[in-house]
Amino acid sequence: MKSEKTKKYKERTPKRRRISNAGYLVTLLLAFETIGIGLIVFPRSTESITEKRELKEFPELTADSYFSGEFTEGVSEWFSDTVPFRDDLTNMSTSLRELRGFRQDGIRLHNVGQVQTSDPEITLPESKPDPVPEQTTAPQTSAALSESEKTSEPAQTERTEITTSAPKENEPEEINPDDSVTITNNGIAVVGIRALMLYGGSFSVGERYAEVINKYKEALGSDVNVYSMIIPTSCEFYSPPSVAAYCASQLDNINHVYGILDNDVVAVDAYTALSSHTNEDIYLRTDHHWAPLGAYYAAQAFAKAAGVPFSDISEYEQRVVHDYVGTMYGYSGDIVLKNNPEDFVYYVPMNVNYTTTYYDYILQDGKIAGAYDPYEGNFFIKYGDGNGMAYCTFMGGDAKIVKVSSDAGTGRKLAIFKDSYGNALPGYLMGSFDEIYVIDMRYFTHNAVEFLTENGVTDVLFANNAFHAATASTVTYYDNFLTQSDWGYWNN
């Protein structure tokens, strides 16, 4: 009897397996068909808020692009980059990865020691902000200076080494010699609900950075004041000992650069200004930038060094973008940052009249291909709550030259050569300089000396974060500006 049941079971088993395999195959095919139909039917994504970038556009079909293979390659890149619901799928994947990971003492490290080869900083793309009227008709501040004070030269102080009352612990003895320092070069640490870029640094590149600034002073002469402001990033102040062990000292690197600057180049001590306010929201938790409040304290230090008037924070209107999640979520994919948004708080001057003129570049494949006609617009761009592009509040991005004209009446004109950290500075200096020219280190098509001379610039500030002051490409950009020919994209 037992052998009869066994025989019948063995006869039925292959049949069951065939049915099971067929069912599995049908299910798999249906899943792929559903996904395939979804990729075709649902609208393609055009922008990734998580990654802070515009997605690939469908390529233009030409005879050359078709026969060279560029068109089909472009279609493939467009198809894979513009997956429907891209950000939603990314967030779902991030949540699943979090289930497999772990945190020790509330800390998680991402890509520590992994060297990136991409551009040293992501260029924030133009977004779709809600326009807001610009404040241009407020009364002149009552704290106006006398004519002699308005035209004073920058305060000259003896060059001293920056010190801090709260030295970091467990700093490595040697500086990473690698020149390709990028935002995620050394990795990212998420400490509690704050993301930190781990810093490598480079003394050798810092020396070249100082030397190129010295070149500007030599080329511009005694009539133009030149300043260097190296801006520390958040990991310098908020890294616990277990994370600080992965970071070089930004203070050491800053002091090294400042020690090489010529005596007639003014070193602006943003480090001390920021370290005195670390209990305030001077850096963003979910973004690699500082917060606008941090920029205020640094601008105050610069104004003191330059000998120009400076308005108290009480003379600004505070505005807030709620539920902000910045770039560090896109870099790290850490769900803790996504689940703990922050307020993006910025400050709009109330007691100064100003106008903002934009000279936008035309970009093709990330390279400058021309320029649009100049136009007037708002310096401060309004973004809605939850918009991950809120740092673009200042001028809407980087690929442009911006001119701010005000009624400061100081007789001084400032040019700021900057990375994206510098975007937050001009708003605090509109009452300090009659004109401010904002120039990104990656987008400038003129000979620097000719441009500054023709526009009567009296003060030049190099405002870059500690990463860029230790990045070889930064030096190359600034060095090229001194020798390149004018492309003609300027009409003042």
Order of alpha helices (4+ residues) and beta strands (2+ residues): alpha-beta-beta-alpha-alpha-alpha-beta-alpha-beta-beta-alpha-beta-alpha-alpha-alpha-beta-alpha-alpha-beta-alpha-alpha-beta-beta-beta-beta-beta-beta-beta-alpha-beta-alpha
